[in-house]
């Protein structure tokens, strides 16, 4: 009876879509082979944040120059260099400063050599950092990679809404089934459902159907 019940639950469409994921999150960390700056560009999209209680959300755009400077001048832990140094071969002057600090003036050839050395050293530092991060990242990850034409479910991010009488905890956790249309990378997949393509879905948001 236990075996029959387990088999039924695993094959039940509603059970698969409403039941929270009990397994570890899928997707082991893998290295990206980037040979030069700007060869690969990634963007993190952050949204659905709570509104500020003191109207600071209306003034955030005034601080974009300061935020950009802080990001571009900060030394990256993985590469050992700031983004500015790997792009220009020197650090950025502080905001508001009109003159650079006196120092040795490098020729164009010297600047190119400095950049090439910095990029090569950053690549080595990043590889060493990756090995360390991979060890701890993969401890809580499930090694699963669907193949083309496999059926999968895609995680649905539902927010509670009192006006619409919607409770996130009781809502459907997964949507589908989808068919894997294309393997973009070991952890990124394009999905297809009813003739519509959903591009670039991370494997952490998928589970077998």
C-alpha positions as CSV (number, residue, x, y, z in Angstrom):
1,X,0.0,0.0,0.0
2,X,2.9,2.4,0.8
3,X,4.5,1.7,-2.5
4,X,1.2,2.3,-4.4
5,X,0.6,5.5,-2.4
6,X,4.1,6.8,-3.2
7,X,3.7,6.0,-6.9
8,X,0.4,7.8,-7.0
9,X,1.7,11.0,-5.3
10,X,4.7,11.1,-7.6
11,X,2.5,10.8,-10.7
12,X,-0.3,13.1,-9.5
13,X,-0.3,16.4,-11.4
14,X,-1.8,18.5,-8.6
15,X,0.6,17.0,-6.0
16,X,3.6,17.8,-8.1
17,X,2.5,21.4,-8.6
18,X,1.4,22.2,-5.1
19,X,3.8,20.2,-3.0
20,X,6.9,22.2,-1.8
21,X,10.2,20.9,-3.1
22,X,11.8,18.5,-0.5
23,X,15.0,17.7,-2.4
24,X,18.1,19.9,-2.5
25,X,18.2,22.7,-5.0
26,X,19.4,21.5,-8.4
27,X,22.4,22.9,-10.2
28,X,26.1,22.4,-9.3
29,X,28.5,25.4,-9.7
30,X,30.4,25.3,-13.0
31,X,33.1,27.5,-14.3
32,X,32.6,30.0,-17.1
33,X,35.5,30.2,-19.6
34,X,35.9,34.0,-20.0
35,X,39.1,35.0,-21.8
36,X,38.8,38.8,-21.8
37,X,36.9,41.7,-20.2
38,X,33.3,42.2,-21.5
39,X,33.3,38.8,-23.3
40,X,30.4,37.8,-21.1
41,X,28.0,40.2,-19.4
42,X,25.6,39.2,-16.6
43,X,22.8,41.2,-14.9
44,X,21.1,40.5,-11.6
45,X,17.5,41.7,-11.6
46,X,16.2,42.5,-8.1
47,X,12.5,43.4,-7.6
48,X,9.5,43.1,-5.4
49,X,11.2,44.9,-2.5
50,X,9.1,46.4,0.3
51,X,8.5,50.2,0.0
52,X,10.6,52.5,2.2
53,X,8.7,54.0,5.1
54,X,10.5,57.4,4.8
55,X,10.2,58.0,1.1
56,X,13.8,57.2,0.3
57,X,12.6,55.2,-2.7
58,X,11.8,58.4,-4.5
59,X,15.4,59.7,-4.3
60,X,17.5,56.6,-5.1
61,X,18.4,57.8,-8.6
62,X,20.3,60.9,-7.2
63,X,22.9,58.6,-5.8
64,X,23.7,56.6,-8.9
65,X,27.1,58.3,-9.6
66,X,28.2,57.5,-6.0
67,X,26.9,53.9,-6.2
68,X,28.6,53.4,-9.6
69,X,31.9,54.8,-8.3
70,X,31.8,52.6,-5.2
71,X,31.1,49.5,-7.3
72,X,33.7,50.2,-10.0
73,X,36.5,51.2,-7.6
74,X,36.0,48.4,-5.0
75,X,38.5,45.5,-5.1
76,X,36.8,42.3,-6.1
77,X,37.5,39.4,-3.8
78,X,37.7,36.8,-6.6
79,X,39.8,38.7,-9.1
80,X,41.9,40.7,-6.7
81,X,41.4,43.9,-8.8
82,X,38.7,46.6,-9.1
83,X,36.6,46.6,-12.3
84,X,38.1,50.0,-13.1
85,X,41.7,48.7,-13.0
86,X,40.9,45.8,-15.3
87,X,39.3,48.1,-17.8
88,X,41.7,51.1,-17.7
89,X,44.8,49.9,-16.1
90,X,44.5,52.4,-13.3
91,X,42.2,53.3,-10.4
92,X,39.4,55.9,-10.8
93,X,40.0,59.4,-9.2
94,X,37.6,60.2,-6.4
95,X,34.4,62.1,-7.4
96,X,34.9,65.9,-7.6
97,X,38.7,65.7,-8.0
98,X,39.8,67.6,-11.1
99,X,43.5,66.5,-11.1
100,X,45.0,63.1,-10.8
101,X,47.6,62.4,-8.2
102,X,51.2,62.9,-9.5
103,X,52.9,59.7,-10.6
104,X,54.7,57.9,-13.3
105,X,53.2,58.5,-16.8
106,X,53.0,55.3,-18.7
107,X,53.1,55.1,-22.5
108,X,50.4,53.4,-24.4
109,X,52.5,50.3,-24.8
110,X,53.2,50.2,-21.0
111,X,49.5,50.5,-20.3
112,X,48.7,47.6,-22.5
113,X,51.3,45.4,-20.8
114,X,50.0,46.4,-17.4
115,X,46.4,45.5,-18.5
116,X,47.5,42.2,-20.0
117,X,49.4,41.2,-16.8
118,X,46.5,42.3,-14.6
119,X,43.9,40.3,-16.6
120,X,46.1,37.2,-16.6
121,X,46.6,37.5,-12.8
122,X,42.9,38.1,-12.3
123,X,42.1,35.0,-14.3
124,X,44.4,32.9,-12.0
125,X,42.9,34.5,-8.9
126,X,39.4,33.8,-10.1
127,X,40.2,30.1,-10.8
128,X,41.6,29.7,-7.3
129,X,38.6,31.4,-5.8
130,X,36.2,29.3,-7.8
131,X,37.7,26.1,-6.5
132,X,37.1,27.3,-2.9
133,X,33.6,28.5,-3.5
134,X,32.6,25.4,-5.5
135,X,33.4,23.1,-2.6
136,X,30.9,24.8,-0.2
137,X,28.3,25.7,-2.9
138,X,27.9,22.1,-4.1
139,X,27.3,20.7,-0.6
140,X,23.7,21.8,-0.7
141,X,23.1,21.2,-4.5
142,X,21.5,18.3,-6.4
143,X,23.4,17.2,-9.5
144,X,20.5,17.1,-12.0
145,X,20.5,18.2,-15.6
146,X,17.4,17.6,-17.8
147,X,17.8,16.7,-21.5
148,X,16.1,18.0,-24.6
149,X,12.4,16.9,-24.8
150,X,12.3,16.0,-21.0
151,X,9.2,17.2,-19.2
152,X,9.8,19.6,-16.3
153,X,7.9,21.9,-14.0
154,X,8.9,25.5,-13.5
155,X,8.8,27.2,-10.1
156,X,6.1,29.9,-9.7
157,X,6.8,32.9,-7.5
158,X,3.4,33.8,-6.1
159,X,3.0,36.7,-3.7
160,X,0.2,36.9,-1.1
161,X,-2.5,39.5,-1.9
162,X,-5.2,40.3,0.6
163,X,-7.3,42.2,-1.9
164,X,-7.4,39.2,-4.3
165,X,-7.7,36.7,-1.4
166,X,-4.5,35.0,-2.5
167,X,-2.2,33.2,0.0
168,X,1.3,32.4,-1.3
169,X,1.6,29.3,1.0
170,X,-1.6,27.8,-0.4
171,X,-0.9,28.7,-4.0
172,X,0.5,26.5,-6.8
173,X,4.3,26.2,-6.4
174,X,5.1,25.0,-9.9
175,X,3.7,25.5,-13.4
176,X,3.8,23.2,-16.3
177,X,4.5,20.7,-17.6
178,X,7.1,22.3,-19.9
179,X,9.3,20.5,-22.5
180,X,13.0,21.2,-22.5
181,X,13.6,22.9,-25.9
182,X,17.3,23.8,-25.7
183,X,20.2,23.2,-23.3
184,X,21.9,26.7,-23.1
185,X,24.5,25.7,-20.5
186,X,24.8,23.0,-17.8
187,X,22.4,25.0,-15.6
188,X,20.4,27.2,-18.1
189,X,17.6,25.8,-20.3
190,X,15.0,27.1,-22.8
191,X,11.5,25.6,-22.2
192,X,8.5,25.2,-24.5
193,X,4.8,25.0,-23.6
194,X,1.9,25.2,-26.0
195,X,4.3,26.4,-28.8
196,X,5.6,29.3,-26.6
197,X,9.3,29.5,-25.8
198,X,10.5,30.5,-22.3
199,X,14.1,31.5,-22.5
200,X,17.0,31.0,-20.1
201,X,15.5,29.3,-17.0
202,X,17.9,28.3,-14.3
203,X,17.8,24.6,-13.3
204,X,17.2,25.7,-9.6
205,X,13.7,26.7,-10.7
206,X,13.0,23.4,-12.3
207,X,12.1,19.9,-11.2
208,X,11.3,16.6,-13.1
209,X,7.6,16.1,-14.0
